[in-house]
Amino acid sequence: MRSKLPGLKILKMLRNAVQGPSAKLAFDGVIDTSAAAKRPQRAAVPDLAPALSIPCPDPTGEDRACDMHQSSGLRMARQEDWAGVSAAIHAAEAACERTPGGMPVADLIAFGARSDVVSAAEHALLSGRPAKDAPLLEGIIALEEMLAEFPDDYAIATIVTMTHLDIGWAWRGTGWSSEVPLRNREAFDAHFDRARDILEGFPAEEFNSPLLAAAHCMLRSGLPTDTRRLVTSYERLIALDPLNARALRNFGTHLLPRWHGTVQELEVQARRMASSTHAQWGAGGYTWVMLDAIAQDDAACSQLDVAFFIEGLHDILNRRDDPHTVNLLAAYCANTMGMTLDAADDVAFVRGQIADCAKWIIRRHLTELHPMIWAHAARGFDNNLRVRCPDRFAAAGAADAHRILCDMFRRELSQGNRVVFTDRGAELEPS
């Protein structure tokens, strides 16, 4: 047996849980705490908005694909068909299946399979002290017992590991270590200690599995570690799945000084990734690694090779111009970077150049609007964001996007034209 049931540390921690930081519901439907990302104020509806028309599919093609695979994992987990979950993950990895927007299908199945347990934990953390018989405890115990039935199955081990990691991050949040309350930090450590125990029996180098390699990266990012070990873990993951943009983005984030790296190391590794993934992304490897890092860290932003970053934007969209990726990069440039306030002059100069890229991305590539992506862009693509009201969140994203689009096409609209987005992009029509 490669893994063992956890001791009493985690269960005792969960039973003694206390409520996290005080929370309130922001106008965009997000649970705001002291560590929540800031976002611009409510966007006003432009006077010219009725003259601008853009399709807004609900759900989007990417959403449908993600929901289908997540629902498959969730359904099998609720039926306790863990052999089916494992088989589906093995098959998806063997076929290198991914959604139109590039999300690995195996990741989605694994997420769906653990989503009930993770959601119960997040709910308990939002609502206060969980009861001793809360689903939070039942879910963890059930997964651990299930793991004992599949002691040599990396897919099952990875699901249980990622459940602990997800719950650990829910306790901790994404703020600086000094901002995390002691009890929350202890719960985080307990979950990560158990995840480490599980993964010790499944070394990433012994399995040809991007999913397992991603779990090792997730674990490494939350534990005290040196930069070299973190880099080695991400190198292994990216070599297995170079088309996984999320892996490249997470790599950059975890190389920031607040985690496990330095600004200088971030630049070095971003260039190395641009070289190693050149066949897949051109210069886009540099851009993906830097994308979230420069949005979070002013020092990293001020040192950015802007020309190389913009070259990477072009290369990414020349290789992957699906609506999901186009919306992601357009919203990032216009909203994440374009709406940032109170930056130093050198940082503002860099962000301004990136924000200007939204103009050519939107005019050349945008065909439909994905409000959820724009809403996440306004919140800095915070992975720990807790959206209580999805409808309000999407409405806030749509309002931001329409304001930005109307500003971008203000001259054409003011001349009496209508701007209509089609499969061919933005087109002008007489009103």
C-alpha positions as CSV (number, residue, x, y, z in Angstrom):
1,M,0.0,0.0,0.0
2,R,1.5,3.3,-1.1
3,S,-0.5,5.6,1.1
4,K,-1.9,5.4,4.7
5,L,-4.8,6.9,6.4
6,P,-4.1,10.3,8.1
7,G,-3.6,10.7,11.7
8,L,-5.8,12.8,14.0
9,K,-4.1,16.1,13.2
10,I,-6.3,17.1,10.3
11,L,-9.5,15.9,11.9
12,K,-8.8,17.7,15.1
13,M,-7.9,20.8,13.2
14,L,-11.1,20.8,11.3
15,R,-13.3,20.1,14.3
16,N,-11.7,23.1,16.1
17,A,-12.1,25.3,13.0
18,V,-12.9,29.0,13.4
19,Q,-14.3,31.4,11.0
20,G,-11.8,33.2,8.7
21,P,-11.7,36.9,8.1
22,S,-15.0,38.8,8.1
23,A,-16.5,38.8,4.7
24,K,-19.1,40.8,2.8
25,L,-20.7,40.5,-0.6
26,A,-19.3,43.0,-3.1
27,F,-21.5,44.5,-5.8
28,D,-20.1,42.0,-8.4
29,G,-21.2,39.0,-6.3
30,V,-17.7,38.2,-4.8
31,I,-17.1,37.4,-1.2
32,D,-14.7,40.2,-0.1
33,T,-12.3,39.6,2.7
34,S,-9.2,41.6,3.8
35,A,-7.1,39.6,1.4
36,A,-9.5,39.9,-1.6
37,A,-8.2,41.4,-4.8
38,K,-9.3,45.0,-5.5
39,R,-11.4,45.8,-8.5
40,P,-12.5,49.0,-10.2
41,Q,-15.8,50.6,-9.2
42,R,-19.1,49.6,-10.8
43,A,-18.9,50.4,-14.6
44,A,-21.3,52.9,-16.0
45,V,-23.3,51.9,-19.1
46,P,-22.0,54.1,-22.0
47,D,-24.5,56.2,-23.9
48,L,-23.2,54.5,-27.2
49,A,-23.8,51.0,-25.9
50,P,-27.0,50.3,-27.9
51,A,-25.0,50.9,-31.2
52,L,-22.6,48.1,-30.4
53,S,-23.6,44.5,-30.9
54,I,-21.5,41.5,-29.9
55,P,-22.7,37.9,-29.4
56,C,-22.6,36.7,-25.8
57,P,-23.2,33.0,-25.7
58,D,-24.4,31.5,-22.4
59,P,-22.8,29.1,-21.9
60,T,-19.8,29.5,-24.1
61,G,-18.3,26.6,-26.0
62,E,-15.5,26.4,-23.5
63,D,-17.9,26.4,-20.6
64,R,-19.9,23.6,-22.1
65,A,-16.8,21.5,-22.6
66,C,-15.6,22.1,-19.1
67,D,-19.0,21.5,-17.5
68,M,-19.4,18.3,-19.5
69,H,-16.1,16.8,-18.2
70,Q,-16.5,18.1,-14.7
71,S,-20.0,16.8,-14.5
72,S,-18.7,13.4,-15.7
73,G,-16.2,13.2,-12.8
74,L,-18.8,14.5,-10.3
75,R,-21.4,12.0,-11.4
76,M,-19.0,9.0,-11.2
77,A,-17.8,10.2,-7.7
78,R,-21.4,10.4,-6.4
79,Q,-22.0,6.9,-7.7
80,E,-18.8,5.8,-6.0
81,D,-17.6,4.6,-9.4
82,W,-14.0,5.4,-8.6
83,A,-12.7,2.7,-11.1
84,G,-14.6,4.7,-13.7
85,V,-13.1,7.9,-12.6
86,S,-9.6,6.4,-12.8
87,A,-10.2,4.9,-16.2
88,A,-11.5,8.2,-17.6
89,I,-8.5,10.1,-16.3
90,H,-6.1,7.5,-17.7
91,A,-7.8,7.6,-21.1
92,A,-7.9,11.4,-21.2
93,E,-4.2,11.6,-20.5
94,A,-3.3,8.9,-23.0
95,A,-5.2,10.8,-25.7
96,C,-3.9,14.2,-24.5
97,E,-7.5,15.5,-24.6
98,R,-8.2,19.1,-24.0
99,T,-11.0,21.6,-24.4
100,P,-11.1,24.2,-27.2
101,G,-9.6,26.7,-24.8
102,G,-6.7,24.3,-24.0
103,M,-7.8,22.9,-20.6
104,P,-6.7,19.3,-20.0
105,V,-9.7,17.0,-19.8
106,A,-8.0,14.9,-17.1
107,D,-7.8,18.0,-14.9
108,L,-11.5,18.7,-15.3
109,I,-12.6,15.1,-14.5
110,A,-10.4,15.1,-11.4
111,F,-11.8,18.5,-10.3
112,G,-15.4,17.2,-10.7
113,A,-14.6,14.1,-8.7
114,R,-13.4,16.1,-5.7
115,S,-15.8,19.1,-6.1
116,D,-18.4,18.0,-3.5
117,V,-15.8,17.6,-0.8
118,V,-14.0,20.9,-1.6
119,S,-17.3,22.8,-1.9
120,A,-18.4,21.5,1.5
121,A,-15.1,22.7,3.0
122,E,-15.4,26.1,1.4
123,H,-19.0,26.5,2.6
124,A,-18.0,25.5,6.2
125,L,-15.2,28.1,6.1
126,L,-17.6,30.8,4.9
127,S,-20.4,30.0,7.4
128,G,-18.3,29.6,10.6
129,R,-17.4,26.7,12.9
130,P,-18.3,23.4,11.2
131,A,-20.2,20.8,13.2
132,K,-18.4,17.6,14.2
133,D,-20.6,15.7,11.7
134,A,-20.3,18.2,8.9
135,P,-19.9,16.9,5.4
136,L,-16.4,18.4,5.5
137,L,-15.2,15.6,7.7
138,E,-17.3,12.9,6.0
139,G,-15.9,13.8,2.6
140,I,-12.3,13.7,3.7
141,I,-12.7,10.4,5.5
142,A,-14.5,8.9,2.6
143,L,-11.8,9.9,0.1
144,E,-9.1,8.5,2.4
145,E,-10.9,5.2,2.7
146,M,-11.4,5.1,-1.0
147,L,-7.7,5.7,-1.5
148,A,-6.9,2.7,0.6
149,E,-8.9,0.6,-1.9
150,F,-6.8,1.9,-4.8
151,P,-3.3,2.0,-3.2
152,D,-1.4,1.9,-6.5
153,D,-3.6,4.1,-8.7
154,Y,-1.9,7.5,-9.3
155,A,-5.2,9.0,-10.6
156,I,-7.0,8.3,-7.4
157,A,-4.1,9.4,-5.3
158,T,-3.9,12.6,-7.2
159,I,-7.6,13.3,-6.6
160,V,-7.2,12.9,-2.8
161,T,-4.0,14.9,-2.8
162,M,-5.6,17.8,-4.8
163,T,-8.6,17.7,-2.4
164,H,-6.3,18.3,0.5
165,L,-4.4,21.0,-1.4
166,D,-7.6,22.8,-2.4
167,I,-8.9,22.8,1.1
168,G,-5.6,24.0,2.4
169,W,-5.6,27.0,0.1
170,A,-9.1,27.7,1.1
171,W,-7.9,28.0,4.7
172,R,-4.8,30.0,3.8
173,G,-5.9,32.4,1.0
174,T,-3.4,33.9,-1.4
175,G,-2.1,36.7,0.8
176,W,1.4,37.2,2.3
177,S,2.3,34.6,5.0
178,S,2.3,37.4,7.6
179,E,-1.4,38.1,6.9
180,V,-2.6,34.5,7.6
181,P,-4.1,33.9,11.1
182,L,-2.3,31.2,13.1
183,R,-5.2,28.8,13.2
184,N,-5.7,29.1,9.4
185,R,-2.0,28.5,8.8
186,E,-2.0,25.4,11.0
187,A,-5.0,23.9,9.0
188,F,-3.2,24.7,5.8
189,D,0.0,23.0,7.0
190,A,-2.0,19.9,8.2
191,H,-3.6,19.5,4.7
192,F,-0.3,20.0,2.9
193,D,1.5,17.5,5.2
194,R,-1.1,14.9,4.4
195,A,-0.8,15.7,0.6
196,R,3.0,15.3,0.9
197,D,2.5,11.9,2.6
198,I,0.3,10.7,-0.3
199,L,2.6,12.0,-3.1
200,E,5.7,10.4,-1.6
201,G,4.4,7.1,-2.9
202,F,3.9,8.5,-6.4
203,P,7.1,10.2,-7.6
204,A,6.3,12.4,-10.7
205,E,9.3,11.0,-12.6
206,E,7.9,7.5,-12.4
207,F,4.7,8.3,-14.2
208,N,4.0,9.8,-17.5
209,S,1.1,11.9,-16.1
210,P,0.7,15.7,-16.4
211,L,-2.0,15.5,-13.8
212,L,0.3,13.9,-11.2
213,A,3.1,16.3,-12.1
214,A,0.7,19.2,-11.6
215,A,-0.2,17.9,-8.1
216,H,3.5,17.8,-7.2
217,C,3.8,21.5,-8.4
218,M,0.8,22.5,-6.3
219,L,2.3,20.8,-3.3
220,R,5.8,22.3,-3.9
221,S,4.3,25.8,-4.2
222,G,2.7,25.7,-0.7
223,L,5.7,24.2,1.2
224,P,9.0,25.7,2.2
225,T,11.3,24.9,-0.7
226,D,14.2,26.2,-2.7
227,T,13.7,27.7,-6.1
228,R,15.6,24.9,-7.8
229,R,13.2,22.2,-6.6
230,L,10.2,24.3,-7.7
231,V,11.8,24.9,-11.1
232,T,12.5,21.2,-11.5
233,S,8.9,20.3,-10.7
234,Y,7.5,22.8,-13.2
235,E,10.0,21.8,-15.9
236,R,8.7,18.2,-15.6
237,L,5.1,19.3,-15.9
238,I,5.6,21.6,-18.8
239,A,7.7,19.0,-20.7
240,L,4.8,16.6,-20.4
241,D,2.2,19.2,-21.4
242,P,3.7,22.2,-23.1
243,L,0.3,23.4,-24.4
244,N,-1.0,23.8,-20.8
245,A,-1.0,27.6,-20.5
246,R,-2.2,27.4,-16.9
247,A,0.9,25.5,-15.9
248,L,3.1,28.3,-17.4
249,R,1.1,31.0,-15.6
250,N,1.3,29.2,-12.3
251,F,5.0,28.8,-12.7
252,G,5.5,32.5,-13.1
253,T,3.3,33.3,-10.0
254,H,5.2,30.9,-7.8
255,L,8.6,32.4,-8.9
256,L,7.6,35.8,-7.3
257,P,9.4,36.9,-4.2
258,R,6.2,36.4,-2.1
259,W,6.4,32.7,-2.9
260,H,9.7,31.0,-3.9
261,G,11.7,33.1,-6.2
262,T,13.0,36.5,-7.2
263,V,12.3,39.0,-9.9
264,Q,15.6,38.0,-11.6
265,E,14.8,34.3,-11.4
266,L,11.4,34.9,-12.9
267,E,12.9,36.7,-15.9
268,V,15.4,33.9,-16.4
269,Q,12.9,31.1,-16.2
270,A,10.4,32.9,-18.5
271,R,13.0,33.1,-21.2
272,R,13.9,29.5,-20.7
273,M,10.3,28.5,-21.1
274,A,10.0,30.6,-24.2
275,S,12.9,28.6,-25.6
276,S,11.7,25.1,-24.5
277,T,8.1,25.7,-25.7
278,H,9.0,27.7,-28.9
279,A,7.5,24.9,-31.1
280,Q,4.2,25.3,-29.4
281,W,4.0,29.0,-28.5
282,G,6.8,30.9,-30.2
283,A,7.6,33.7,-27.9
284,G,4.3,33.0,-26.0
285,G,6.0,30.9,-23.4
286,Y,7.6,34.1,-22.0
287,T,4.2,35.9,-22.1
288,W,2.3,33.1,-20.3
289,V,4.9,32.8,-17.5
290,M,4.9,36.6,-17.0
291,L,1.1,37.1,-17.4
292,D,-0.1,36.8,-13.8
293,A,3.3,37.6,-12.2
294,I,3.5,41.1,-13.5
295,A,-0.1,41.8,-12.6
296,Q,0.7,40.9,-9.0
297,D,4.2,42.3,-8.5
298,D,5.2,45.9,-9.4
299,A,8.9,45.1,-9.3
300,A,8.4,42.2,-11.8
301,C,6.3,44.5,-14.0
302,S,8.9,47.3,-14.0
303,Q,11.6,44.8,-15.2
304,L,9.5,43.3,-18.0
305,D,10.8,43.0,-21.5
306,V,7.8,44.6,-23.0
307,A,8.7,44.0,-26.7
308,F,9.2,40.3,-26.0
309,F,6.0,40.1,-24.0
310,I,4.0,41.7,-26.9
311,E,5.6,39.5,-29.4
312,G,4.4,36.6,-27.3
313,L,0.9,37.9,-27.4
314,H,1.0,37.9,-31.2
315,D,2.4,34.4,-31.2
316,I,-0.1,33.0,-28.8
317,L,-3.1,34.3,-30.9
318,N,-1.5,33.2,-34.1
319,R,-1.5,29.7,-32.7
320,R,-4.6,29.6,-30.6
321,D,-7.3,32.1,-31.5
322,D,-10.3,30.4,-30.0
323,P,-12.8,32.8,-28.4
324,H,-11.8,31.8,-24.9
325,T,-8.1,32.7,-25.4
326,V,-9.0,35.9,-27.2
327,N,-11.3,37.0,-24.4
328,L,-8.7,36.1,-21.8
329,L,-5.9,38.1,-23.4
330,A,-8.2,41.0,-24.4
331,A,-9.6,41.3,-20.9
332,Y,-6.2,40.9,-19.3
333,C,-4.7,43.7,-21.4
334,A,-7.7,46.1,-21.1
335,N,-8.9,45.3,-17.6
336,T,-6.3,43.6,-15.5
337,M,-3.5,45.9,-16.7
338,G,-5.4,48.8,-18.1
339,M,-7.5,49.5,-15.0
340,T,-4.8,49.3,-12.4
341,L,-4.6,52.5,-10.4
342,D,-1.9,54.2,-8.2
343,A,1.1,52.6,-9.9
344,A,4.6,54.1,-9.9
345,D,5.6,55.8,-13.2
346,D,7.8,53.0,-14.5
347,V,5.1,50.4,-13.7
348,A,2.3,52.5,-15.2
349,F,4.4,52.9,-18.4
350,V,4.7,49.2,-18.8
351,R,1.1,48.5,-18.0
352,G,0.0,51.2,-20.4
353,Q,1.9,49.6,-23.3
354,I,0.3,46.2,-22.5
355,A,-3.2,47.9,-22.2
356,D,-2.8,49.3,-25.7
357,C,-2.5,45.8,-27.0
358,A,-6.2,45.3,-26.3
359,K,-7.0,47.5,-29.3
360,W,-5.4,45.2,-31.9
361,I,-6.5,42.0,-30.0
362,I,-10.1,43.2,-30.0
363,R,-10.2,44.6,-33.6
364,R,-8.4,41.6,-35.2
365,H,-9.5,38.6,-33.1
366,L,-12.6,39.2,-30.9
367,T,-15.8,37.6,-32.3
368,E,-17.9,37.1,-29.1
369,L,-17.9,38.2,-25.5
370,H,-17.3,36.0,-22.4
371,P,-18.4,38.1,-19.4
372,M,-17.1,35.7,-16.8
373,I,-13.5,36.1,-18.1
374,W,-13.8,39.9,-18.0
375,A,-15.1,39.7,-14.5
376,H,-12.2,37.5,-13.4
377,A,-9.8,40.0,-15.2
378,A,-11.1,42.8,-13.1
379,R,-10.2,40.7,-10.0
380,G,-6.8,39.9,-11.3
381,F,-7.6,36.3,-12.1
382,D,-7.4,35.4,-8.4
383,N,-7.5,31.6,-8.2
384,N,-8.9,31.8,-4.6
385,L,-11.8,34.1,-5.5
386,R,-15.1,33.1,-3.9
387,V,-18.0,34.0,-6.2
388,R,-21.3,33.8,-4.2
389,C,-23.5,35.3,-7.0
390,P,-22.4,34.2,-10.5
391,D,-25.1,36.3,-12.2
392,R,-23.9,39.5,-10.6
393,F,-20.3,38.5,-11.3
394,A,-21.0,37.9,-15.0
395,A,-23.1,41.2,-15.2
396,A,-20.2,43.1,-13.8
397,G,-17.8,41.6,-16.4
398,A,-20.2,42.4,-19.2
399,A,-20.5,46.0,-18.0
400,D,-16.8,46.4,-17.9
401,A,-16.4,44.9,-21.4
402,H,-19.1,47.0,-23.0
403,R,-17.6,50.2,-21.4
404,I,-14.1,49.3,-22.8
405,L,-15.5,48.3,-26.3
406,C,-17.5,51.5,-26.5
407,D,-14.5,53.6,-25.6
408,M,-12.4,51.8,-28.2
409,F,-14.9,52.3,-31.0
410,R,-16.1,55.7,-29.8
411,R,-15.1,57.5,-33.0
412,E,-16.9,55.1,-35.3
413,L,-20.0,55.1,-33.0
414,S,-20.0,58.9,-32.8
415,Q,-20.1,59.1,-36.6
416,G,-23.4,57.3,-36.6
417,N,-22.1,53.8,-37.3
418,R,-23.1,50.6,-35.6
419,V,-20.3,48.2,-34.6
420,V,-21.3,44.6,-35.1
421,F,-19.1,41.7,-34.1
422,T,-19.4,38.6,-36.3
423,D,-17.3,35.5,-37.0
424,R,-15.1,37.7,-39.1
425,G,-14.6,40.2,-36.3
426,A,-15.8,43.8,-35.8
427,E,-17.6,45.3,-38.7
428,L,-19.2,48.7,-39.3
429,E,-22.8,49.1,-40.4
430,P,-24.8,52.3,-41.0
431,S,-27.3,52.9,-38.2
